[in-house]
Amino acid sequence: MSAARTDISVFDQGRFDLPRPMSRLLLGRQLRWAAGQVLAQAALHFAGLDPILAVGLATGLGLCLGSGGPSHLLPVYLIGPAVGAMLLSAVGMPAPVAAAAAAGFLISGSFLVRMEGALAGGTAVALVGWTLDQVGASGVAGAGIGAVLLALAAAQSLLPAHVRFTPVVRVPTPLQISRNLEPGYRSPCMRAWQIDGDLARSLTEGGPDSHTREGLAEVGSWVYRLALTLQTLDHDILRINPDETAQRRELLLAEAATTADTFIRDRHQGTAEHLSRLLEHRDSLVRERARVASLQDYALAYLEEARAGLAVARVLPGERSPEQLGMVLDKLRSHAAAGDARRRAVHEMERVG
């Protein structure tokens, strides 16, 4: 079990980024937010509304236009920032900061995303407000520019909801390999680690792009993950001695055929059936081990080919390598998904039984 937990840590790394389609969507929503907030704040100012309430309602209108949330929540989006501005300004927080923080907390998403939205909007407005105070902009033009900048800062509350976590897999280090794998299983993983180091160096010499580089690192990490699976399967297989189990079964069946006691005969026959299923389980484990070993060889051979192909591509213009990366990753991921499905099916059958 400790090896399995270590294996998860290999795949539990990544980075936060903003994909290009998401960035365009975010920009459009932020511009709608800023335009709506600026126009609403100007109209409410000329209407003579209380400044704090005007800031809150204008920020709420910007949230309505930019959030893309369900229509039945629009009244909450409109009133929430106004209520937040009134309450938080009573304890000394500037009204624009309070309204932006309240609006950020109302965006769609998990509680963590809402908290991040509140911090993003409130912090951005506070920084812009401090900068405007230092610059000392005055007049109608200065007020207009300040309103636009504050609205754009409040719209940053939408940023956390659009950022996505991209997993980035790393090939285990020699320390991880030696700590979690027995000596007989380390060699393929060490080769994968060495190849990964070569690929990392080639990246600085005009090698693969970052997407391809991450895909190759995932292939290398699968070599390690499959080694862990092989180690577990071998331990499970060694626990079942086929010759001894077969002899026990035959002896029990022979005794069941000669005894006159019904209870003993039934127990012997039932035990023999369990031993027969135990041998079937061992055959399944042996077959699964062969599949895992072949898949590990496949992944390692692909890495070796990719390393050689990249070396060729550096000296022969027009050569493109590595190829078929997507197909290789699909096979590795499909094997893992199929294995998980088989294990779930076995667990369900055990519960029914």
GUVEX-911301 format. One line per 2 residues: number of its first residue (from 1); their letters; for each residue x, y, z of C-alpha. Coordinates in steps of 0.5 Angstrom, whole numbers, plus 500, padded with zeros to 3 digits. Layout:
BEGIN
NUM	a	X/Y/Z ~ ...
END
This chain:
BEGIN
1	ms	500/500/500 ~ 506/505/501
3	aa	508/504/494 ~ 501/506/492
5	rt	501/512/496 ~ 508/514/493
7	di	506/513/486 ~ 500/518/487
9	sv	505/523/489 ~ 508/522/482
11	fd	502/524/478 ~ 500/530/483
13	qg	504/535/481 ~ 502/541/476
15	rf	501/548/474 ~ 495/553/474
17	dl	495/557/467 ~ 489/560/463
19	pr	488/557/456 ~ 487/561/450
21	pm	480/560/449 ~ 479/561/457
23	sr	483/568/456 ~ 479/570/451
25	ll	472/569/454 ~ 475/572/461
27	lg	477/578/457 ~ 470/579/454
29	rq	467/578/461 ~ 471/583/464
31	lr	470/588/459 ~ 463/588/460
33	wa	463/588/467 ~ 468/594/467
35	ag	463/598/462 ~ 457/596/466
37	qv	460/598/472 ~ 463/605/470
39	la	456/607/466 ~ 452/605/472
41	qa	456/609/477 ~ 456/615/473
43	al	448/615/472 ~ 448/613/480
45	hf	452/619/482 ~ 448/624/477
47	ag	442/621/481 ~ 445/623/487
49	ld	445/616/490 ~ 449/615/497
51	pi	456/614/494 ~ 457/608/498
53	la	451/605/496 ~ 452/607/489
55	vg	459/604/488 ~ 456/597/491
57	la	450/597/486 ~ 455/599/480
59	tg	459/593/482 ~ 453/589/482
61	lg	451/591/476 ~ 458/589/473
63	lc	458/582/476 ~ 451/581/473
65	lg	454/583/466 ~ 460/579/467
67	sg	459/573/471 ~ 455/569/466
69	gp	452/566/472 ~ 444/563/472
71	sh	439/568/471 ~ 435/567/477
73	ll	441/569/481 ~ 442/576/478
75	pv	438/579/484 ~ 443/577/488
77	yl	449/579/484 ~ 446/586/484
79	ig	444/587/491 ~ 450/583/494
81	pa	456/587/493 ~ 451/593/495
83	vg	450/590/502 ~ 457/588/502
85	am	459/595/501 ~ 455/598/506
87	ll	457/593/512 ~ 464/593/511
89	sa	465/600/510 ~ 462/601/517
91	vg	468/598/520 ~ 473/602/516
93	mp	474/598/509 ~ 474/603/503
95	ap	467/602/499 ~ 470/600/492
97	va	474/595/496 ~ 469/592/500
99	aa	464/592/494 ~ 469/588/489
101	aa	471/583/495 ~ 463/582/496
103	ag	462/581/488 ~ 468/576/488
105	fl	465/572/493 ~ 459/571/489
107	is	462/568/483 ~ 460/561/481
109	gs	465/556/483 ~ 467/552/490
111	fl	468/556/496 ~ 475/556/495
113	vr	474/559/488 ~ 469/564/491
115	me	475/566/497 ~ 480/567/491
117	ga	475/571/487 ~ 474/576/493
119	la	481/576/495 ~ 483/578/487
121	gg	478/583/487 ~ 479/586/493
123	ta	486/586/493 ~ 486/589/485
125	va	482/595/487 ~ 486/596/493
127	lv	492/597/489 ~ 489/601/484
129	gw	486/606/489 ~ 492/607/493
131	tl	496/608/486 ~ 491/613/484
133	dq	491/617/491 ~ 499/617/490
135	vg	498/620/483 ~ 493/625/485
137	as	489/625/479 ~ 484/630/479
139	gv	478/633/474 ~ 473/630/470
141	ag	478/626/466 ~ 482/624/472
143	ag	475/621/475 ~ 473/618/469
145	ig	480/614/468 ~ 480/612/475
147	av	473/609/475 ~ 475/605/469
149	ll	481/603/472 ~ 477/601/479
151	al	472/597/475 ~ 477/593/471
153	aa	481/592/478 ~ 474/589/481
155	aq	473/585/474 ~ 479/581/476
157	sl	475/577/481 ~ 473/573/475
159	lp	480/571/474 ~ 480/565/479
161	ah	474/562/476 ~ 477/561/469
163	vr	484/559/471 ~ 485/551/470
165	ft	490/546/473 ~ 494/543/468
167	pv	497/536/471 ~ 505/536/470
169	vr	508/529/471 ~ 515/528/473
171	vp	519/522/472 ~ 521/519/479
173	tp	528/521/481 ~ 533/515/483
175	lq	532/516/490 ~ 524/515/489
177	is	526/509/485 ~ 531/506/490
179	rn	526/507/496 ~ 520/504/493
181	le	522/499/488 ~ 526/492/490
183	pg	533/492/486 ~ 530/487/480
185	yr	525/492/478 ~ 529/499/478
187	sp	533/498/472 ~ 527/500/467
189	cm	526/506/471 ~ 533/508/471
191	ra	533/508/464 ~ 527/512/463
193	wq	530/517/468 ~ 536/517/464
195	id	532/518/458 ~ 528/524/461
197	gd	534/527/463 ~ 537/527/456
199	la	530/530/453 ~ 531/535/458
201	rs	537/537/455 ~ 535/537/448
203	lt	529/542/450 ~ 534/547/451
205	eg	538/545/444 ~ 531/546/440
207	gp	528/540/442 ~ 521/538/443
209	ds	516/544/445 ~ 513/544/452
211	ht	507/540/451 ~ 511/534/447
213	re	516/534/453 ~ 511/533/458
215	gl	508/528/454 ~ 514/524/454
217	ae	515/525/461 ~ 508/522/463
219	vg	511/516/459 ~ 517/515/463
221	sw	513/516/469 ~ 508/510/467
223	vy	515/506/466 ~ 515/507/474
225	rl	508/506/475 ~ 508/499/471
227	al	514/497/475 ~ 510/498/482
229	tl	505/494/479 ~ 509/489/477
231	qt	512/488/484 ~ 505/488/487
233	ld	503/482/482 ~ 509/478/483
235	hd	508/478/491 ~ 501/476/490
237	il	503/471/485 ~ 509/468/490
239	ri	503/467/495 ~ 500/462/491
241	np	504/455/490 ~ 500/452/484
243	de	503/445/485 ~ 502/445/493
245	ta	495/448/492 ~ 493/443/486
247	qr	496/437/491 ~ 491/439/497
249	re	485/440/492 ~ 486/433/489
251	ll	487/430/496 ~ 481/433/499
253	la	477/430/493 ~ 480/423/494
255	ea	478/424/501 ~ 471/426/500
257	at	470/420/495 ~ 472/415/500
259	ta	468/418/506 ~ 461/416/509
261	dt	460/422/513 ~ 456/427/509
263	fi	458/433/513 ~ 466/432/512
265	rd	465/430/504 ~ 461/437/503
267	rh	466/441/507 ~ 472/437/503
269	qg	468/439/496 ~ 467/446/498
271	ta	475/447/500 ~ 477/444/494
273	eh	472/449/490 ~ 476/454/493
275	ls	482/452/492 ~ 480/451/484
277	rl	478/458/484 ~ 485/460/488
279	le	489/457/482 ~ 484/461/477
281	hr	486/467/481 ~ 493/466/480
283	ds	493/464/472 ~ 489/471/472
285	lv	495/474/476 ~ 500/471/471
287	re	496/473/465 ~ 496/481/468
289	ra	503/481/470 ~ 505/479/462
291	rv	501/484/460 ~ 504/489/465
293	as	511/487/463 ~ 509/488/455
295	lq	506/495/456 ~ 512/497/460
297	dy	517/495/455 ~ 513/498/450
299	al	513/505/454 ~ 521/504/455
301	ay	522/503/447 ~ 518/509/445
303	le	522/513/450 ~ 529/510/447
305	ea	526/511/440 ~ 524/519/441
307	ra	531/520/444 ~ 534/518/438
309	gl	529/521/433 ~ 530/528/437
311	av	537/527/436 ~ 536/526/428
313	ar	531/532/428 ~ 537/536/430
315	vl	542/535/425 ~ 537/533/419
317	pg	532/539/418 ~ 525/537/416
319	er	525/531/421 ~ 519/531/426
321	sp	520/527/432 ~ 517/524/436
323	eq	511/521/433 ~ 505/517/435
325	lg	506/520/442 ~ 498/521/443
327	mv	497/514/441 ~ 502/511/446
329	ld	499/515/452 ~ 492/513/450
331	kl	494/506/451 ~ 498/507/457
333	rs	492/511/460 ~ 487/506/457
335	ha	490/500/461 ~ 490/504/467
337	aa	483/505/466 ~ 481/498/464
339	gd	485/495/470 ~ 481/500/475
341	ar	474/497/472 ~ 476/490/473
343	rr	478/491/480 ~ 471/495/481
345	av	468/489/478 ~ 471/484/483
347	he	470/488/489 ~ 462/489/487
349	me	462/481/486 ~ 465/480/493
351	rv	460/484/496 ~ 454/480/492
353	g	458/474/494
END
